[in-house]
């Protein structure tokens, strides 16, 4: 089956499109591929573990459920950026950087 990072072509309504695989997931005893088309739209494909054929999930409810599950459980990009804005640790770093920047600006003014 297609792995994360691979690309594949799939025909929809007699037009062939290129897709980039973001993830393979298992959800409710089924296997899915989350893929992005060249135009940036995401699509969900289903497949059987034993077969090489994939099929576009045309049921909007099933597709939406799988996408929501993927975003909550698998999408690693969200994990990297998902930090608590109220976390004091980040506020301390920002304040320290601001203080240092202010000192450098004050020093620059003394030289001119």
MODELLER restraints for C-alpha pairs under 7 A, 6 or more apart:
rsr = mdl.restraints
at = mdl.atoms
rsr.add(forms.Gaussian(group=physical.xy_distance, feature=features.Distance(at['CA:1:A'], at['CA:52:A']), mean=6.03, stdev=0.5))
rsr.add(forms.Gaussian(group=physical.xy_distance, feature=features.Distance(at['CA:3:A'], at['CA:21:A']), mean=6.64, stdev=0.5))
rsr.add(forms.Gaussian(group=physical.xy_distance, feature=features.Distance(at['CA:4:A'], at['CA:21:A']), mean=5.09, stdev=0.5))
rsr.add(forms.Gaussian(group=physical.xy_distance, feature=features.Distance(at['CA:4:A'], at['CA:22:A']), mean=5.23, stdev=0.5))
rsr.add(forms.Gaussian(group=physical.xy_distance, feature=features.Distance(at['CA:4:A'], at['CA:23:A']), mean=5.12, stdev=0.5))
rsr.add(forms.Gaussian(group=physical.xy_distance, feature=features.Distance(at['CA:4:A'], at['CA:24:A']), mean=6.88, stdev=0.5))
rsr.add(forms.Gaussian(group=physical.xy_distance, feature=features.Distance(at['CA:5:A'], at['CA:20:A']), mean=6.47, stdev=0.5))
rsr.add(forms.Gaussian(group=physical.xy_distance, feature=features.Distance(at['CA:5:A'], at['CA:21:A']), mean=5.36, stdev=0.5))
rsr.add(forms.Gaussian(group=physical.xy_distance, feature=features.Distance(at['CA:5:A'], at['CA:22:A']), mean=6.19, stdev=0.5))
rsr.add(forms.Gaussian(group=physical.xy_distance, feature=features.Distance(at['CA:6:A'], at['CA:20:A']), mean=5.92, stdev=0.5))
rsr.add(forms.Gaussian(group=physical.xy_distance, feature=features.Distance(at['CA:6:A'], at['CA:21:A']), mean=5.53, stdev=0.5))
rsr.add(forms.Gaussian(group=physical.xy_distance, feature=features.Distance(at['CA:7:A'], at['CA:18:A']), mean=6.83, stdev=0.5))
rsr.add(forms.Gaussian(group=physical.xy_distance, feature=features.Distance(at['CA:7:A'], at['CA:19:A']), mean=5.44, stdev=0.5))
rsr.add(forms.Gaussian(group=physical.xy_distance, feature=features.Distance(at['CA:7:A'], at['CA:20:A']), mean=4.35, stdev=0.5))
rsr.add(forms.Gaussian(group=physical.xy_distance, feature=features.Distance(at['CA:7:A'], at['CA:21:A']), mean=6.01, stdev=0.5))
rsr.add(forms.Gaussian(group=physical.xy_distance, feature=features.Distance(at['CA:8:A'], at['CA:18:A']), mean=5.72, stdev=0.5))
rsr.add(forms.Gaussian(group=physical.xy_distance, feature=features.Distance(at['CA:8:A'], at['CA:19:A']), mean=5.37, stdev=0.5))
rsr.add(forms.Gaussian(group=physical.xy_distance, feature=features.Distance(at['CA:8:A'], at['CA:20:A']), mean=6.62, stdev=0.5))
rsr.add(forms.Gaussian(group=physical.xy_distance, feature=features.Distance(at['CA:9:A'], at['CA:16:A']), mean=6.34, stdev=0.5))
rsr.add(forms.Gaussian(group=physical.xy_distance, feature=features.Distance(at['CA:9:A'], at['CA:17:A']), mean=5.42, stdev=0.5))
rsr.add(forms.Gaussian(group=physical.xy_distance, feature=features.Distance(at['CA:9:A'], at['CA:18:A']), mean=4.46, stdev=0.5))
rsr.add(forms.Gaussian(group=physical.xy_distance, feature=features.Distance(at['CA:9:A'], at['CA:19:A']), mean=6.06, stdev=0.5))
rsr.add(forms.Gaussian(group=physical.xy_distance, feature=features.Distance(at['CA:10:A'], at['CA:16:A']), mean=5.44, stdev=0.5))
rsr.add(forms.Gaussian(group=physical.xy_distance, feature=features.Distance(at['CA:10:A'], at['CA:17:A']), mean=5.43, stdev=0.5))
rsr.add(forms.Gaussian(group=physical.xy_distance, feature=features.Distance(at['CA:10:A'], at['CA:18:A']), mean=6.57, stdev=0.5))
rsr.add(forms.Gaussian(group=physical.xy_distance, feature=features.Distance(at['CA:11:A'], at['CA:17:A']), mean=6.07, stdev=0.5))
rsr.add(forms.Gaussian(group=physical.xy_distance, feature=features.Distance(at['CA:18:A'], at['CA:37:A']), mean=5.93, stdev=0.5))
rsr.add(forms.Gaussian(group=physical.xy_distance, feature=features.Distance(at['CA:18:A'], at['CA:38:A']), mean=6.22, stdev=0.5))
rsr.add(forms.Gaussian(group=physical.xy_distance, feature=features.Distance(at['CA:19:A'], at['CA:35:A']), mean=5.78, stdev=0.5))
rsr.add(forms.Gaussian(group=physical.xy_distance, feature=features.Distance(at['CA:19:A'], at['CA:36:A']), mean=5.34, stdev=0.5))
rsr.add(forms.Gaussian(group=physical.xy_distance, feature=features.Distance(at['CA:19:A'], at['CA:37:A']), mean=4.45, stdev=0.5))
rsr.add(forms.Gaussian(group=physical.xy_distance, feature=features.Distance(at['CA:19:A'], at['CA:38:A']), mean=6.38, stdev=0.5))
rsr.add(forms.Gaussian(group=physical.xy_distance, feature=features.Distance(at['CA:20:A'], at['CA:35:A']), mean=5.27, stdev=0.5))
rsr.add(forms.Gaussian(group=physical.xy_distance, feature=features.Distance(at['CA:20:A'], at['CA:36:A']), mean=5.13, stdev=0.5))
rsr.add(forms.Gaussian(group=physical.xy_distance, feature=features.Distance(at['CA:20:A'], at['CA:37:A']), mean=6.35, stdev=0.5))
rsr.add(forms.Gaussian(group=physical.xy_distance, feature=features.Distance(at['CA:21:A'], at['CA:33:A']), mean=6.83, stdev=0.5))
rsr.add(forms.Gaussian(group=physical.xy_distance, feature=features.Distance(at['CA:21:A'], at['CA:34:A']), mean=6.06, stdev=0.5))
rsr.add(forms.Gaussian(group=physical.xy_distance, feature=features.Distance(at['CA:21:A'], at['CA:35:A']), mean=4.35, stdev=0.5))
rsr.add(forms.Gaussian(group=physical.xy_distance, feature=features.Distance(at['CA:21:A'], at['CA:36:A']), mean=6.51, stdev=0.5))
rsr.add(forms.Gaussian(group=physical.xy_distance, feature=features.Distance(at['CA:22:A'], at['CA:34:A']), mean=5.55, stdev=0.5))
rsr.add(forms.Gaussian(group=physical.xy_distance, feature=features.Distance(at['CA:22:A'], at['CA:35:A']), mean=5.40, stdev=0.5))
rsr.add(forms.Gaussian(group=physical.xy_distance, feature=features.Distance(at['CA:23:A'], at['CA:33:A']), mean=5.84, stdev=0.5))
rsr.add(forms.Gaussian(group=physical.xy_distance, feature=features.Distance(at['CA:23:A'], at['CA:34:A']), mean=5.24, stdev=0.5))
rsr.add(forms.Gaussian(group=physical.xy_distance, feature=features.Distance(at['CA:24:A'], at['CA:32:A']), mean=5.69, stdev=0.5))
rsr.add(forms.Gaussian(group=physical.xy_distance, feature=features.Distance(at['CA:24:A'], at['CA:33:A']), mean=4.57, stdev=0.5))
rsr.add(forms.Gaussian(group=physical.xy_distance, feature=features.Distance(at['CA:24:A'], at['CA:34:A']), mean=6.36, stdev=0.5))
rsr.add(forms.Gaussian(group=physical.xy_distance, feature=features.Distance(at['CA:25:A'], at['CA:31:A']), mean=5.83, stdev=0.5))
rsr.add(forms.Gaussian(group=physical.xy_distance, feature=features.Distance(at['CA:25:A'], at['CA:32:A']), mean=5.29, stdev=0.5))
rsr.add(forms.Gaussian(group=physical.xy_distance, feature=features.Distance(at['CA:25:A'], at['CA:33:A']), mean=6.41, stdev=0.5))
rsr.add(forms.Gaussian(group=physical.xy_distance, feature=features.Distance(at['CA:26:A'], at['CA:32:A']), mean=6.21, stdev=0.5))
rsr.add(forms.Gaussian(group=physical.xy_distance, feature=features.Distance(at['CA:31:A'], at['CA:46:A']), mean=5.73, stdev=0.5))
rsr.add(forms.Gaussian(group=physical.xy_distance, feature=features.Distance(at['CA:31:A'], at['CA:47:A']), mean=5.61, stdev=0.5))
rsr.add(forms.Gaussian(group=physical.xy_distance, feature=features.Distance(at['CA:31:A'], at['CA:48:A']), mean=6.44, stdev=0.5))
rsr.add(forms.Gaussian(group=physical.xy_distance, feature=features.Distance(at['CA:31:A'], at['CA:49:A']), mean=6.95, stdev=0.5))
rsr.add(forms.Gaussian(group=physical.xy_distance, feature=features.Distance(at['CA:32:A'], at['CA:44:A']), mean=6.60, stdev=0.5))
rsr.add(forms.Gaussian(group=physical.xy_distance, feature=features.Distance(at['CA:32:A'], at['CA:45:A']), mean=5.43, stdev=0.5))
rsr.add(forms.Gaussian(group=physical.xy_distance, feature=features.Distance(at['CA:32:A'], at['CA:46:A']), mean=4.36, stdev=0.5))
rsr.add(forms.Gaussian(group=physical.xy_distance, feature=features.Distance(at['CA:32:A'], at['CA:47:A']), mean=6.13, stdev=0.5))
rsr.add(forms.Gaussian(group=physical.xy_distance, feature=features.Distance(at['CA:33:A'], at['CA:44:A']), mean=5.79, stdev=0.5))
rsr.add(forms.Gaussian(group=physical.xy_distance, feature=features.Distance(at['CA:33:A'], at['CA:45:A']), mean=5.03, stdev=0.5))
rsr.add(forms.Gaussian(group=physical.xy_distance, feature=features.Distance(at['CA:33:A'], at['CA:46:A']), mean=6.25, stdev=0.5))
rsr.add(forms.Gaussian(group=physical.xy_distance, feature=features.Distance(at['CA:34:A'], at['CA:43:A']), mean=6.06, stdev=0.5))
rsr.add(forms.Gaussian(group=physical.xy_distance, feature=features.Distance(at['CA:34:A'], at['CA:44:A']), mean=4.96, stdev=0.5))
rsr.add(forms.Gaussian(group=physical.xy_distance, feature=features.Distance(at['CA:34:A'], at['CA:45:A']), mean=6.61, stdev=0.5))
rsr.add(forms.Gaussian(group=physical.xy_distance, feature=features.Distance(at['CA:35:A'], at['CA:42:A']), mean=5.65, stdev=0.5))
rsr.add(forms.Gaussian(group=physical.xy_distance, feature=features.Distance(at['CA:35:A'], at['CA:43:A']), mean=5.32, stdev=0.5))
rsr.add(forms.Gaussian(group=physical.xy_distance, feature=features.Distance(at['CA:35:A'], at['CA:44:A']), mean=6.36, stdev=0.5))
rsr.add(forms.Gaussian(group=physical.xy_distance, feature=features.Distance(at['CA:36:A'], at['CA:42:A']), mean=4.35, stdev=0.5))
rsr.add(forms.Gaussian(group=physical.xy_distance, feature=features.Distance(at['CA:36:A'], at['CA:43:A']), mean=6.11, stdev=0.5))
rsr.add(forms.Gaussian(group=physical.xy_distance, feature=features.Distance(at['CA:44:A'], at['CA:56:A']), mean=6.20, stdev=0.5))
rsr.add(forms.Gaussian(group=physical.xy_distance, feature=features.Distance(at['CA:44:A'], at['CA:57:A']), mean=5.65, stdev=0.5))
rsr.add(forms.Gaussian(group=physical.xy_distance, feature=features.Distance(at['CA:44:A'], at['CA:63:A']), mean=5.89, stdev=0.5))
rsr.add(forms.Gaussian(group=physical.xy_distance, feature=features.Distance(at['CA:45:A'], at['CA:54:A']), mean=6.20, stdev=0.5))
rsr.add(forms.Gaussian(group=physical.xy_distance, feature=features.Distance(at['CA:45:A'], at['CA:55:A']), mean=5.27, stdev=0.5))
rsr.add(forms.Gaussian(group=physical.xy_distance, feature=features.Distance(at['CA:45:A'], at['CA:56:A']), mean=4.34, stdev=0.5))
rsr.add(forms.Gaussian(group=physical.xy_distance, feature=features.Distance(at['CA:45:A'], at['CA:57:A']), mean=5.25, stdev=0.5))
rsr.add(forms.Gaussian(group=physical.xy_distance, feature=features.Distance(at['CA:46:A'], at['CA:54:A']), mean=5.69, stdev=0.5))
rsr.add(forms.Gaussian(group=physical.xy_distance, feature=features.Distance(at['CA:46:A'], at['CA:55:A']), mean=5.29, stdev=0.5))
rsr.add(forms.Gaussian(group=physical.xy_distance, feature=features.Distance(at['CA:46:A'], at['CA:56:A']), mean=6.37, stdev=0.5))
rsr.add(forms.Gaussian(group=physical.xy_distance, feature=features.Distance(at['CA:46:A'], at['CA:57:A']), mean=6.29, stdev=0.5))
rsr.add(forms.Gaussian(group=physical.xy_distance, feature=features.Distance(at['CA:47:A'], at['CA:53:A']), mean=6.35, stdev=0.5))
rsr.add(forms.Gaussian(group=physical.xy_distance, feature=features.Distance(at['CA:47:A'], at['CA:54:A']), mean=4.74, stdev=0.5))
rsr.add(forms.Gaussian(group=physical.xy_distance, feature=features.Distance(at['CA:47:A'], at['CA:55:A']), mean=6.37, stdev=0.5))
rsr.add(forms.Gaussian(group=physical.xy_distance, feature=features.Distance(at['CA:57:A'], at['CA:63:A']), mean=6.09, stdev=0.5))
